[in-house]
Amino acid sequence: MPLETHTNREMFLGSLPIRRALPTRGRRVVGPWCFLDRFGPLAFAGGKPMDVPKHPHIGLQTVSWLLDGEVLHDDSLGSSAIVRPGGVNVMTSGRGIAHTEQTPASNTGRLDGVQLWIALPQAQRHQPPSFASIDEVPAFEAPGGIGRVFAGTMLEATSPAPHYSSLIGCDIGVHAGSQLDVPLDAAFEHAILLLSGDAAVNGQHLADATLYYLAPGPSEAGLGSHGGCRLLLIGGSPFEERILMWWNFVARTPEEIAEARADWEAHRRFGDVAAYDGPRLDAPELARLAPPNPAS
Ligand code: MN
């Protein structure tokens, strides 16, 4: 049976072109993963291709994973960390945090990566905010390739990143001319995004800028590549709670969204990102609450 396919939407994050893979029409979440932006690869000389001013989050974790280049995170807790390939930044917003993300002044002139969000379950979504930076996530090697596990566990690799749902987040490299069979948790739903190169999943060729969804059931996926590839694999137990996403907020009710928006506009709750020399993002008008419209 062919995989369910969802074409990414081309958008801009400030001046940075991105492809939004989640949420998408017909597929709002994959396990607890509720947002996936793909940016790059790009090369630049001078300037800051990524520069997201001060903005708030509630009810989620952000996960920043790079294939190339670097991104500097600062937040209202005073955390400051540059994420580079092989490492991961995980910000747990809990009830509220503000942060900025930018290309640091000292950089490689390249940028290639993803940002993901994870919806926090009811029991954890009002917790105090926190931030974790991991320089090098664990990897597993298999005959056909290598997997870097930035969230959850695959084979012998378990990410030390803190998470609150059963999930997996993995960057899988398949060697040229190889086949790599990866184990799947049969209780998880999964999604796969081609990051580079050419790939097939269970014999089905993958297109660029397309998210492929796998319903719960299979305990294995066969990944193949002619010239070599990198794939993003995310998954988790189907998220049982119905979430409401608006701008940078993950909540349950319109009232919570309105309160978070009012708190941001009134400079309450979220704190300031003192390390960032620049403006704060204004929240959009609340008029159109129904369609989820995450910004960054
Ligand atoms: Mn953000």
py3Dmol code that shows the C-alpha trace and the ligand (Angstrom):
import py3Dmol

protein = """\
ATOM      1  CA  MET A   1       0.000   0.000   0.000  1.00  0.00           C
ATOM      2  CA  PRO A   2       1.513   3.403  -0.918  1.00  0.00           C
ATOM      3  CA  LEU A   3       2.437   5.742   1.909  1.00  0.00           C
ATOM      4  CA  GLU A   4       0.133   8.657   2.667  1.00  0.00           C
ATOM      5  CA  THR A   5       1.817  11.747   1.165  1.00  0.00           C
ATOM      6  CA  HIS A   6       1.606  15.412   2.152  1.00  0.00           C
ATOM      7  CA  THR A   7       3.298  18.089   0.063  1.00  0.00           C
ATOM      8  CA  ASN A   8       5.189  20.686   2.118  1.00  0.00           C
ATOM      9  CA  ARG A   9       4.078  24.317   1.971  1.00  0.00           C
ATOM     10  CA  GLU A  10       6.660  26.897   0.893  1.00  0.00           C
ATOM     11  CA  MET A  11       6.665  29.872   3.264  1.00  0.00           C
ATOM     12  CA  PHE A  12       8.979  32.439   4.804  1.00  0.00           C
ATOM     13  CA  LEU A  13      10.235  32.657   8.374  1.00  0.00           C
ATOM     14  CA  GLY A  14      11.233  36.324   8.354  1.00  0.00           C
ATOM     15  CA  SER A  15      13.372  36.411   5.198  1.00  0.00           C
ATOM     16  CA  LEU A  16      14.303  32.718   5.390  1.00  0.00           C
ATOM     17  CA  PRO A  17      12.500  30.444   2.925  1.00  0.00           C
ATOM     18  CA  ILE A  18      11.206  27.298   4.618  1.00  0.00           C
ATOM     19  CA  ARG A  19       9.101  24.265   3.710  1.00  0.00           C
ATOM     20  CA  ARG A  20       6.447  23.519   6.329  1.00  0.00           C
ATOM     21  CA  ALA A  21       5.793  19.781   6.590  1.00  0.00           C
ATOM     22  CA  LEU A  22       3.588  19.927   9.714  1.00  0.00           C
ATOM     23  CA  PRO A  23       0.897  20.874  10.396  1.00  0.00           C
ATOM     24  CA  THR A  24      -0.560  20.197   6.986  1.00  0.00           C
ATOM     25  CA  ARG A  25      -4.048  19.759   5.640  1.00  0.00           C
ATOM     26  CA  GLY A  26      -5.213  16.290   6.592  1.00  0.00           C
ATOM     27  CA  ARG A  27      -2.378  15.630   9.043  1.00  0.00           C
ATOM     28  CA  ARG A  28      -2.051  17.926  12.070  1.00  0.00           C
ATOM     29  CA  VAL A  29       0.141  15.725  14.266  1.00  0.00           C
ATOM     30  CA  VAL A  30       2.322  12.623  14.094  1.00  0.00           C
ATOM     31  CA  GLY A  31       2.383  11.217  17.615  1.00  0.00           C
ATOM     32  CA  PRO A  32       3.064  14.324  19.738  1.00  0.00           C
ATOM     33  CA  TRP A  33       5.014  16.030  16.898  1.00  0.00           C
ATOM     34  CA  CYS A  34       2.868  18.987  15.812  1.00  0.00           C
ATOM     35  CA  PHE A  35       5.193  21.161  13.741  1.00  0.00           C
ATOM     36  CA  LEU A  36       8.033  20.584  11.289  1.00  0.00           C
ATOM     37  CA  ASP A  37       9.856  23.271   9.314  1.00  0.00           C
ATOM     38  CA  ARG A  38      12.658  22.437   6.883  1.00  0.00           C
ATOM     39  CA  PHE A  39      15.164  25.162   5.939  1.00  0.00           C
ATOM     40  CA  GLY A  40      18.191  25.101   3.647  1.00  0.00           C
ATOM     41  CA  PRO A  41      20.545  23.928   2.457  1.00  0.00           C
ATOM     42  CA  LEU A  42      21.802  27.410   1.723  1.00  0.00           C
ATOM     43  CA  ALA A  43      25.108  29.260   1.562  1.00  0.00           C
ATOM     44  CA  PHE A  44      25.461  32.930   2.428  1.00  0.00           C
ATOM     45  CA  ALA A  45      28.117  35.599   2.807  1.00  0.00           C
ATOM     46  CA  GLY A  46      27.335  38.091   5.541  1.00  0.00           C
ATOM     47  CA  GLY A  47      23.972  38.775   7.090  1.00  0.00           C
ATOM     48  CA  LYS A  48      21.770  36.466   9.133  1.00  0.00           C
ATOM     49  CA  PRO A  49      19.571  34.124   7.140  1.00  0.00           C
ATOM     50  CA  MET A  50      17.932  33.091  10.403  1.00  0.00           C
ATOM     51  CA  ASP A  51      16.852  35.907  12.668  1.00  0.00           C
ATOM     52  CA  VAL A  52      13.654  35.236  14.620  1.00  0.00           C
ATOM     53  CA  PRO A  53      13.040  38.078  17.114  1.00  0.00           C
ATOM     54  CA  LYS A  54      11.694  37.670  20.655  1.00  0.00           C
ATOM     55  CA  HIS A  55       8.540  35.569  20.682  1.00  0.00           C
ATOM     56  CA  PRO A  56       6.626  33.458  23.216  1.00  0.00           C
ATOM     57  CA  HIS A  57       5.639  29.794  23.398  1.00  0.00           C
ATOM     58  CA  ILE A  58       3.285  27.775  25.585  1.00  0.00           C
ATOM     59  CA  GLY A  59       2.430  24.083  25.795  1.00  0.00           C
ATOM     60  CA  LEU A  60       5.240  22.665  23.657  1.00  0.00           C
ATOM     61  CA  GLN A  61       8.861  21.672  23.253  1.00  0.00           C
ATOM     62  CA  THR A  62      10.944  23.030  20.385  1.00  0.00           C
ATOM     63  CA  VAL A  63      13.598  20.739  18.887  1.00  0.00           C
ATOM     64  CA  SER A  64      16.317  22.224  16.672  1.00  0.00           C
ATOM     65  CA  TRP A  65      18.359  19.796  14.566  1.00  0.00           C
ATOM     66  CA  LEU A  66      20.932  20.819  11.959  1.00  0.00           C
ATOM     67  CA  LEU A  67      22.631  19.104   9.039  1.00  0.00           C
ATOM     68  CA  ASP A  68      24.966  22.051   8.477  1.00  0.00           C
ATOM     69  CA  GLY A  69      25.728  25.473   9.927  1.00  0.00           C
ATOM     70  CA  GLU A  70      24.679  26.815  13.314  1.00  0.00           C
ATOM     71  CA  VAL A  71      21.814  28.537  15.124  1.00  0.00           C
ATOM     72  CA  LEU A  72      22.096  30.575  18.326  1.00  0.00           C
ATOM     73  CA  HIS A  73      19.261  30.211  20.850  1.00  0.00           C
ATOM     74  CA  ASP A  74      18.661  32.687  23.686  1.00  0.00           C
ATOM     75  CA  ASP A  75      15.694  32.650  26.038  1.00  0.00           C
ATOM     76  CA  SER A  76      14.009  34.402  28.942  1.00  0.00           C
ATOM     77  CA  LEU A  77      15.619  31.987  31.433  1.00  0.00           C
ATOM     78  CA  GLY A  78      19.024  33.329  30.377  1.00  0.00           C
ATOM     79  CA  SER A  79      19.925  30.139  28.479  1.00  0.00           C
ATOM     80  CA  SER A  80      22.215  30.694  25.508  1.00  0.00           C
ATOM     81  CA  ALA A  81      23.377  27.868  23.241  1.00  0.00           C
ATOM     82  CA  ILE A  82      24.562  27.359  19.687  1.00  0.00           C
ATOM     83  CA  VAL A  83      23.294  24.173  18.072  1.00  0.00           C
ATOM     84  CA  ARG A  84      25.530  22.542  15.465  1.00  0.00           C
ATOM     85  CA  PRO A  85      25.264  19.343  13.385  1.00  0.00           C
ATOM     86  CA  GLY A  86      25.139  16.281  15.608  1.00  0.00           C
ATOM     87  CA  GLY A  87      23.769  18.188  18.589  1.00  0.00           C
ATOM     88  CA  VAL A  88      20.245  19.162  19.545  1.00  0.00           C
ATOM     89  CA  ASN A  89      18.601  22.056  21.358  1.00  0.00           C
ATOM     90  CA  VAL A  90      15.389  21.237  23.225  1.00  0.00           C
ATOM     91  CA  MET A  91      13.354  24.007  24.800  1.00  0.00           C
ATOM     92  CA  THR A  92      10.437  23.053  27.045  1.00  0.00           C
ATOM     93  CA  SER A  93       8.088  26.017  27.163  1.00  0.00           C
ATOM     94  CA  GLY A  94       5.753  24.616  29.802  1.00  0.00           C
ATOM     95  CA  ARG A  95       3.426  27.433  30.832  1.00  0.00           C
ATOM     96  CA  GLY A  96       5.488  30.083  29.082  1.00  0.00           C
ATOM     97  CA  ILE A  97       8.893  31.113  27.757  1.00  0.00           C
ATOM     98  CA  ALA A  98      10.237  33.640  25.262  1.00  0.00           C
ATOM     99  CA  HIS A  99      13.186  33.008  22.976  1.00  0.00           C
ATOM    100  CA  THR A 100      15.104  34.141  19.917  1.00  0.00           C
ATOM    101  CA  GLU A 101      16.877  32.147  17.227  1.00  0.00           C
ATOM    102  CA  GLN A 102      19.491  33.578  14.949  1.00  0.00           C
ATOM    103  CA  THR A 103      22.530  32.878  12.839  1.00  0.00           C
ATOM    104  CA  PRO A 104      25.459  33.737  15.135  1.00  0.00           C
ATOM    105  CA  ALA A 105      27.923  36.459  14.092  1.00  0.00           C
ATOM    106  CA  SER A 106      30.664  33.846  13.771  1.00  0.00           C
ATOM    107  CA  ASN A 107      29.374  31.232  11.348  1.00  0.00           C
ATOM    108  CA  THR A 108      30.249  28.810   8.565  1.00  0.00           C
ATOM    109  CA  GLY A 109      28.177  30.629   5.945  1.00  0.00           C
ATOM    110  CA  ARG A 110      25.907  27.602   5.632  1.00  0.00           C
ATOM    111  CA  LEU A 111      22.505  26.688   7.041  1.00  0.00           C
ATOM    112  CA  ASP A 112      20.604  23.418   6.711  1.00  0.00           C
ATOM    113  CA  GLY A 113      18.220  21.929   9.227  1.00  0.00           C
ATOM    114  CA  VAL A 114      14.812  21.452  10.757  1.00  0.00           C
ATOM    115  CA  GLN A 115      12.816  22.796  13.637  1.00  0.00           C
ATOM    116  CA  LEU A 116      10.163  20.637  15.237  1.00  0.00           C
ATOM    117  CA  TRP A 117       7.599  21.131  17.979  1.00  0.00           C
ATOM    118  CA  ILE A 118       6.250  18.506  20.341  1.00  0.00           C
ATOM    119  CA  ALA A 119       2.884  19.048  22.050  1.00  0.00           C
ATOM    120  CA  LEU A 120       3.174  18.626  25.819  1.00  0.00           C
ATOM    121  CA  PRO A 121       0.630  16.289  27.445  1.00  0.00           C
ATOM    122  CA  GLN A 122      -1.926  17.709  29.868  1.00  0.00           C
ATOM    123  CA  ALA A 123       0.030  16.657  32.964  1.00  0.00           C
ATOM    124  CA  GLN A 124       3.201  18.468  31.859  1.00  0.00           C
ATOM    125  CA  ARG A 125       2.046  21.418  29.821  1.00  0.00           C
ATOM    126  CA  HIS A 126       1.833  23.876  32.723  1.00  0.00           C
ATOM    127  CA  GLN A 127       5.268  23.028  34.159  1.00  0.00           C
ATOM    128  CA  PRO A 128       7.967  25.704  34.552  1.00  0.00           C
ATOM    129  CA  PRO A 129      10.017  26.334  31.388  1.00  0.00           C
ATOM    130  CA  SER A 130      13.426  24.722  30.900  1.00  0.00           C
ATOM    131  CA  PHE A 131      16.109  24.345  28.261  1.00  0.00           C
ATOM    132  CA  ALA A 132      18.538  21.561  27.331  1.00  0.00           C
ATOM    133  CA  SER A 133      21.442  21.604  24.891  1.00  0.00           C
ATOM    134  CA  ILE A 134      23.133  18.362  23.866  1.00  0.00           C
ATOM    135  CA  ASP A 135      26.403  18.640  21.942  1.00  0.00           C
ATOM    136  CA  GLU A 136      26.383  15.157  20.425  1.00  0.00           C
ATOM    137  CA  VAL A 137      23.367  12.863  20.356  1.00  0.00           C
ATOM    138  CA  PRO A 138      23.889   9.073  20.432  1.00  0.00           C
ATOM    139  CA  ALA A 139      24.126   7.198  17.147  1.00  0.00           C
ATOM    140  CA  PHE A 140      23.689   3.622  16.007  1.00  0.00           C
ATOM    141  CA  GLU A 141      25.534   2.044  13.120  1.00  0.00           C
ATOM    142  CA  ALA A 142      23.985  -0.667  10.991  1.00  0.00           C
ATOM    143  CA  PRO A 143      25.256  -2.428   7.861  1.00  0.00           C
ATOM    144  CA  GLY A 144      23.419  -0.042   5.509  1.00  0.00           C
ATOM    145  CA  GLY A 145      23.825   3.240   7.323  1.00  0.00           C
ATOM    146  CA  ILE A 146      23.811   5.262  10.513  1.00  0.00           C
ATOM    147  CA  GLY A 147      21.118   6.749  12.707  1.00  0.00           C
ATOM    148  CA  ARG A 148      21.466   9.752  14.986  1.00  0.00           C
ATOM    149  CA  VAL A 149      18.769   9.670  17.657  1.00  0.00           C
ATOM    150  CA  PHE A 150      17.877  13.138  18.920  1.00  0.00           C
ATOM    151  CA  ALA A 151      14.634  12.070  20.673  1.00  0.00           C
ATOM    152  CA  GLY A 152      13.626   8.723  22.160  1.00  0.00           C
ATOM    153  CA  THR A 153      15.309   5.380  21.476  1.00  0.00           C
ATOM    154  CA  MET A 154      16.222   3.387  18.380  1.00  0.00           C
ATOM    155  CA  LEU A 155      18.332   0.223  18.559  1.00  0.00           C
ATOM    156  CA  GLU A 156      21.093   0.852  21.119  1.00  0.00           C
ATOM    157  CA  ALA A 157      20.877   4.657  20.930  1.00  0.00           C
ATOM    158  CA  THR A 158      18.814   6.639  23.447  1.00  0.00           C
ATOM    159  CA  SER A 159      18.712  10.420  23.362  1.00  0.00           C
ATOM    160  CA  PRO A 160      19.306  12.089  26.735  1.00  0.00           C
ATOM    161  CA  ALA A 161      16.870  14.868  25.775  1.00  0.00           C
ATOM    162  CA  PRO A 162      13.906  15.177  28.189  1.00  0.00           C
ATOM    163  CA  HIS A 163      10.529  14.265  26.655  1.00  0.00           C
ATOM    164  CA  TYR A 164       7.084  13.560  28.092  1.00  0.00           C
ATOM    165  CA  SER A 165       5.475  11.211  25.551  1.00  0.00           C
ATOM    166  CA  SER A 166       6.551   7.952  23.929  1.00  0.00           C
ATOM    167  CA  LEU A 167       8.258   9.132  20.755  1.00  0.00           C
ATOM    168  CA  ILE A 168      11.140   8.824  18.312  1.00  0.00           C
ATOM    169  CA  GLY A 169      13.118  11.477  16.449  1.00  0.00           C
ATOM    170  CA  CYS A 170      15.990  10.255  14.311  1.00  0.00           C
ATOM    171  CA  ASP A 171      18.195  11.393  11.413  1.00  0.00           C
ATOM    172  CA  ILE A 172      19.045   8.327   9.342  1.00  0.00           C
ATOM    173  CA  GLY A 173      21.816   8.187   6.762  1.00  0.00           C
ATOM    174  CA  VAL A 174      21.625   5.366   4.229  1.00  0.00           C
ATOM    175  CA  HIS A 175      24.888   4.585   2.451  1.00  0.00           C
ATOM    176  CA  ALA A 176      25.056   4.628  -1.366  1.00  0.00           C
ATOM    177  CA  GLY A 177      23.740   1.430  -2.900  1.00  0.00           C
ATOM    178  CA  SER A 178      22.528   0.191   0.464  1.00  0.00           C
ATOM    179  CA  GLN A 179      19.424  -0.968   2.259  1.00  0.00           C
ATOM    180  CA  LEU A 180      18.841  -0.263   5.952  1.00  0.00           C
ATOM    181  CA  ASP A 181      16.006  -1.950   7.804  1.00  0.00           C
ATOM    182  CA  VAL A 182      15.079   0.123  10.839  1.00  0.00           C
ATOM    183  CA  PRO A 183      12.877  -1.181  13.668  1.00  0.00           C
ATOM    184  CA  LEU A 184       9.627   0.675  14.275  1.00  0.00           C
ATOM    185  CA  ASP A 185       7.492   0.633  17.425  1.00  0.00           C
ATOM    186  CA  ALA A 186       4.314  -0.970  16.083  1.00  0.00           C
ATOM    187  CA  ALA A 187       2.230   1.187  18.449  1.00  0.00           C
ATOM    188  CA  PHE A 188       3.661   4.411  16.953  1.00  0.00           C
ATOM    189  CA  GLU A 189       2.557   6.366  13.938  1.00  0.00           C
ATOM    190  CA  HIS A 190       5.544   7.704  11.980  1.00  0.00           C
ATOM    191  CA  ALA A 191       6.480  10.214   9.313  1.00  0.00           C
ATOM    192  CA  ILE A 192       9.500  10.408   7.040  1.00  0.00           C
ATOM    193  CA  LEU A 193      10.955  13.450   5.305  1.00  0.00           C
ATOM    194  CA  LEU A 194      13.768  13.198   2.765  1.00  0.00           C
ATOM    195  CA  LEU A 195      16.545  15.580   3.836  1.00  0.00           C
ATOM    196  CA  SER A 196      19.075  14.955   1.063  1.00  0.00           C
ATOM    197  CA  GLY A 197      19.918  12.504  -1.701  1.00  0.00           C
ATOM    198  CA  ASP A 198      17.581   9.852  -3.069  1.00  0.00           C
ATOM    199  CA  ALA A 199      15.605   7.339  -1.055  1.00  0.00           C
ATOM    200  CA  ALA A 200      12.937   4.687  -1.168  1.00  0.00           C
ATOM    201  CA  VAL A 201      10.833   3.441   1.745  1.00  0.00           C
ATOM    202  CA  ASN A 202       9.625  -0.143   1.362  1.00  0.00           C
ATOM    203  CA  GLY A 203      10.423   0.245  -2.346  1.00  0.00           C
ATOM    204  CA  GLN A 204       8.482   3.486  -2.771  1.00  0.00           C
ATOM    205  CA  HIS A 205      10.579   6.356  -4.175  1.00  0.00           C
ATOM    206  CA  LEU A 206      10.447   9.530  -2.051  1.00  0.00           C
ATOM    207  CA  ALA A 207       9.934  12.984  -3.569  1.00  0.00           C
ATOM    208  CA  ASP A 208      11.515  16.135  -2.171  1.00  0.00           C
ATOM    209  CA  ALA A 209       9.471  18.491   0.015  1.00  0.00           C
ATOM    210  CA  THR A 210       6.956  15.777   0.836  1.00  0.00           C
ATOM    211  CA  LEU A 211       6.037  14.238   4.186  1.00  0.00           C
ATOM    212  CA  TYR A 212       5.270  10.509   4.154  1.00  0.00           C
ATOM    213  CA  TYR A 213       2.964   9.144   6.863  1.00  0.00           C
ATOM    214  CA  LEU A 214       2.975   5.572   8.193  1.00  0.00           C
ATOM    215  CA  ALA A 215       0.040   4.489  10.358  1.00  0.00           C
ATOM    216  CA  PRO A 216       0.681   2.289  13.414  1.00  0.00           C
ATOM    217  CA  GLY A 217       1.220  -1.402  12.676  1.00  0.00           C
ATOM    218  CA  PRO A 218       4.546  -2.121  10.962  1.00  0.00           C
ATOM    219  CA  SER A 219       7.491  -3.167  13.126  1.00  0.00           C
ATOM    220  CA  GLU A 220      10.093  -2.340  10.484  1.00  0.00           C
ATOM    221  CA  ALA A 221      10.740  -0.025   7.538  1.00  0.00           C
ATOM    222  CA  GLY A 222      13.082  -0.806   4.668  1.00  0.00           C
ATOM    223  CA  LEU A 223      15.110   2.271   3.658  1.00  0.00           C
ATOM    224  CA  GLY A 224      17.069   2.168   0.419  1.00  0.00           C
ATOM    225  CA  SER A 225      19.205   4.600  -1.545  1.00  0.00           C
ATOM    226  CA  HIS A 226      21.145   4.558  -4.816  1.00  0.00           C
ATOM    227  CA  GLY A 227      23.485   7.498  -4.209  1.00  0.00           C
ATOM    228  CA  GLY A 228      23.121   7.828  -0.428  1.00  0.00           C
ATOM    229  CA  CYS A 229      20.631   9.910   1.557  1.00  0.00           C
ATOM    230  CA  ARG A 230      19.638  11.482   4.844  1.00  0.00           C
ATOM    231  CA  LEU A 231      16.101  10.940   6.147  1.00  0.00           C
ATOM    232  CA  LEU A 232      14.217  12.430   9.084  1.00  0.00           C
ATOM    233  CA  LEU A 233      12.081   9.868  10.919  1.00  0.00           C
ATOM    234  CA  ILE A 234       9.653  11.044  13.589  1.00  0.00           C
ATOM    235  CA  GLY A 235       6.944   9.134  15.392  1.00  0.00           C
ATOM    236  CA  GLY A 236       5.107   8.428  18.584  1.00  0.00           C
ATOM    237  CA  SER A 237       2.000   7.006  20.158  1.00  0.00           C
ATOM    238  CA  PRO A 238      -1.057   8.673  18.603  1.00  0.00           C
ATOM    239  CA  PHE A 239      -1.611  11.817  20.696  1.00  0.00           C
ATOM    240  CA  GLU A 240      -4.877  11.320  22.571  1.00  0.00           C
ATOM    241  CA  GLU A 241      -5.505  14.963  23.433  1.00  0.00           C
ATOM    242  CA  ARG A 242      -7.037  17.361  20.938  1.00  0.00           C
ATOM    243  CA  ILE A 243      -4.742  20.375  20.706  1.00  0.00           C
ATOM    244  CA  LEU A 244      -5.414  23.902  19.546  1.00  0.00           C
ATOM    245  CA  MET A 245      -2.477  25.585  17.801  1.00  0.00           C
ATOM    246  CA  TRP A 246      -2.403  29.296  17.133  1.00  0.00           C
ATOM    247  CA  TRP A 247       0.711  31.327  16.327  1.00  0.00           C
ATOM    248  CA  ASN A 248       3.376  30.025  18.729  1.00  0.00           C
ATOM    249  CA  PHE A 249       0.972  28.560  21.233  1.00  0.00           C
ATOM    250  CA  VAL A 250      -0.167  24.964  21.749  1.00  0.00           C
ATOM    251  CA  ALA A 251      -3.232  24.888  24.002  1.00  0.00           C
ATOM    252  CA  ARG A 252      -6.633  23.261  24.353  1.00  0.00           C
ATOM    253  CA  THR A 253      -9.107  26.152  24.345  1.00  0.00           C
ATOM    254  CA  PRO A 254      -9.532  29.547  22.637  1.00  0.00           C
ATOM    255  CA  GLU A 255      -9.624  31.146  26.097  1.00  0.00           C
ATOM    256  CA  GLU A 256      -6.117  29.881  26.903  1.00  0.00           C
ATOM    257  CA  ILE A 257      -4.840  31.203  23.587  1.00  0.00           C
ATOM    258  CA  ALA A 258      -6.420  34.606  24.190  1.00  0.00           C
ATOM    259  CA  GLU A 259      -4.917  34.776  27.682  1.00  0.00           C
ATOM    260  CA  ALA A 260      -1.430  33.852  26.438  1.00  0.00           C
ATOM    261  CA  ARG A 261      -1.705  36.425  23.665  1.00  0.00           C
ATOM    262  CA  ALA A 262      -2.829  39.127  26.113  1.00  0.00           C
ATOM    263  CA  ASP A 263       0.021  38.243  28.501  1.00  0.00           C
ATOM    264  CA  TRP A 264       2.584  38.554  25.700  1.00  0.00           C
ATOM    265  CA  GLU A 265       1.189  41.872  24.530  1.00  0.00           C
ATOM    266  CA  ALA A 266       1.164  43.168  28.150  1.00  0.00           C
ATOM    267  CA  HIS A 267       4.741  41.945  28.831  1.00  0.00           C
ATOM    268  CA  ARG A 268       3.489  39.459  31.437  1.00  0.00           C
ATOM    269  CA  ARG A 269       4.319  35.797  32.063  1.00  0.00           C
ATOM    270  CA  PHE A 270       7.019  35.207  29.440  1.00  0.00           C
ATOM    271  CA  GLY A 271       9.917  37.393  30.574  1.00  0.00           C
ATOM    272  CA  ASP A 272      12.428  39.153  28.356  1.00  0.00           C
ATOM    273  CA  VAL A 273      15.257  37.759  26.220  1.00  0.00           C
ATOM    274  CA  ALA A 274      17.914  40.130  27.540  1.00  0.00           C
ATOM    275  CA  ALA A 275      20.694  38.699  25.343  1.00  0.00           C
ATOM    276  CA  TYR A 276      18.926  39.624  22.090  1.00  0.00           C
ATOM    277  CA  ASP A 277      19.482  43.130  20.784  1.00  0.00           C
ATOM    278  CA  GLY A 278      16.335  43.532  18.747  1.00  0.00           C
ATOM    279  CA  PRO A 279      12.568  43.746  18.710  1.00  0.00           C
ATOM    280  CA  ARG A 280       9.840  41.435  19.986  1.00  0.00           C
ATOM    281  CA  LEU A 281       7.322  39.943  17.580  1.00  0.00           C
ATOM    282  CA  ASP A 282       3.816  41.306  17.923  1.00  0.00           C
ATOM    283  CA  ALA A 283       1.116  38.677  18.217  1.00  0.00           C
ATOM    284  CA  PRO A 284      -1.271  38.547  15.259  1.00  0.00           C
ATOM    285  CA  GLU A 285      -4.873  39.652  15.694  1.00  0.00           C
ATOM    286  CA  LEU A 286      -7.062  37.010  17.279  1.00  0.00           C
ATOM    287  CA  ALA A 287      -9.832  37.368  14.697  1.00  0.00           C
ATOM    288  CA  ARG A 288      -8.936  34.168  12.915  1.00  0.00           C
ATOM    289  CA  LEU A 289      -8.485  31.681  15.720  1.00  0.00           C
ATOM    290  CA  ALA A 290      -9.870  28.622  14.005  1.00  0.00           C
ATOM    291  CA  PRO A 291      -7.146  27.928  11.412  1.00  0.00           C
ATOM    292  CA  PRO A 292      -3.909  26.988  13.158  1.00  0.00           C
ATOM    293  CA  ASN A 293      -1.220  29.410  12.074  1.00  0.00           C
ATOM    294  CA  PRO A 294       2.117  28.744  13.735  1.00  0.00           C
ATOM    295  CA  ALA A 295       4.772  31.324  12.968  1.00  0.00           C
ATOM    296  CA  SER A 296       8.078  29.871  14.066  1.00  0.00           C
TER     297      SER A 296
END
"""
ligand_1 = """\
1
MN
Mn 10.154 29.715 18.555
"""
view = py3Dmol.view(width=600, height=400)
view.addModel(protein, "pdb")
view.setStyle({"model": 0}, {"cartoon": {"style": "trace"}})
view.addModel(ligand_1, "xyz")
view.setStyle({"model": 1}, {"stick": {}})
view.zoomTo()
view.show()
